[in-house]
Amino acid sequence: MLEIGGIGGLILLVLDVWAIVSIVSSGAGTGSKVAWTLLVLLLPLIGFVIWLVAGPRAAGQGV
């Protein structure tokens, strides 16, 4: 039987990887990309939520 914490951790890992790929493919400057990536890596849940609200968008999304 799978644990709820294990599933939640796996989901968070997938979301963080998606966020980092999106950060790297964004049109932001290198320093901004490094800062966002470090935020997501060091604070996985909080960093992801902050990135989701205020982070750089991937190139080609046309927002």
C-alpha positions as CSV (number, residue, x, y, z in Angstrom):
1,M,0.0,0.0,0.0
2,L,1.4,3.4,-1.0
3,E,1.8,6.1,1.6
4,I,0.1,9.4,1.1
5,G,3.4,11.2,2.0
6,G,5.2,9.3,-0.7
7,I,2.6,10.2,-3.4
8,G,2.6,13.8,-2.3
9,G,6.4,13.9,-2.5
10,L,6.4,12.4,-6.0
11,I,3.8,14.9,-7.2
12,L,5.9,17.8,-5.7
13,L,9.0,16.4,-7.4
14,V,7.3,16.3,-10.8
15,L,5.9,19.9,-10.3
16,D,9.3,21.2,-9.3
17,V,11.0,19.6,-12.4
18,W,8.3,21.1,-14.6
19,A,8.9,24.5,-13.0
20,I,12.6,24.3,-13.5
21,V,12.2,23.3,-17.1
22,S,9.8,26.2,-17.6
23,I,12.3,28.6,-15.9
24,V,15.2,27.5,-18.1
25,S,13.1,27.9,-21.2
26,S,11.8,31.4,-20.3
27,G,13.0,34.6,-21.8
28,A,14.3,35.9,-18.4
29,G,17.9,36.9,-17.9
30,T,20.5,34.4,-16.6
31,G,20.6,35.9,-13.1
32,S,16.8,35.7,-12.8
33,K,16.8,32.1,-14.0
34,V,19.4,31.2,-11.4
35,A,17.5,32.9,-8.6
36,W,14.2,31.3,-9.5
37,T,15.8,27.8,-9.9
38,L,17.5,28.2,-6.5
39,L,14.2,29.2,-4.9
40,V,12.4,26.2,-6.3
41,L,15.3,23.9,-5.3
42,L,15.8,25.2,-1.8
43,L,12.1,25.7,-0.9
44,P,10.3,23.1,-3.0
45,L,6.7,23.7,-2.0
46,I,6.8,27.4,-1.2
47,G,9.2,28.1,-4.1
48,F,6.9,26.4,-6.5
49,V,3.9,28.3,-5.3
50,I,5.7,31.6,-5.6
51,W,7.0,30.7,-9.0
52,L,3.5,29.8,-10.1
53,V,2.2,33.2,-9.1
54,A,5.1,35.5,-10.0
55,G,7.7,33.6,-11.9
56,P,8.9,34.0,-15.5
57,R,6.8,32.3,-18.1
58,A,8.2,30.0,-20.8
59,A,9.0,31.6,-24.1
60,G,6.2,31.3,-26.6
61,Q,3.3,31.4,-24.2
62,G,2.3,34.9,-25.3
63,V,0.7,36.2,-22.2
